[in-house]
Amino acid sequence: MSQESILRNFIVFEGLDGSGTTTQTSLLRERLENGGRPCHATFEPTRAPIGTMIRSILGGGTAVTPYTMALLFAADRQEHLYAENGLAALAASGITVISDRYLFSSLAYQSGECGFSSVLSLNANFHLPEILFYLDLDPEICMERIAGRGRQEIYENLAKQKEVYGFYRQALEHFSDTAMRIVRLDGNLPIRELAENIWNYLA
Ligand code: TYD
């Protein structure tokens, strides 16, 4: 398996914190289900043991070195995809799998401290999704949206979001010549309009 392998029926949403990936993942799931299409919506970090450990670190509970964080995200992903009945098996069985975040988040968030090539090599053996929807939104606007949520995680500050924004660009550029379809969307659009654009693209 190599980074060039595409996992059919696998769709990923990516973007800064507050860009709307969670909302669009659930709207797409609803729409597919309403149309009678079997689908499975999920997210990273997961709720499995490694993802739960990550969430406690994100909440500021415990601190680990940046490289450990990158390893944890990759380990969580490995289980998410390739454990028995994982996403790879689901997608191969014909179910449409939609994930709110995937390896592009690791490239965007972990590269600042670990280096892009180091994060890339940690994630080199994962399949690419068939379609990557990237919700493009300015870091400043994302921060305004996050501020309304109350509780903030370790990456949720303007300096980090600006850095992440730059690495998302690099990541999208890196994969631009692969068979994965990359769809950039304007994260400023109203939720329903964005959902409509996503739906029209898939149609
Ligand atoms: P997020 O989708 O924001 O979850 P929630 O809405 O429940 O807080 O994801 C949590 C954070 O994890 C987010 O800031 C992005 C970060 N993250 C990484 O740093 N690397 C990764 O590989 C992934 C999947 C997420």
Residues whose N, C-alpha, C, O or C-beta is under 5 A from the ligand:
A	BS01	TYD	D17 E44 P45 F73 R101 Y102 S105 S106 Y109 Y155
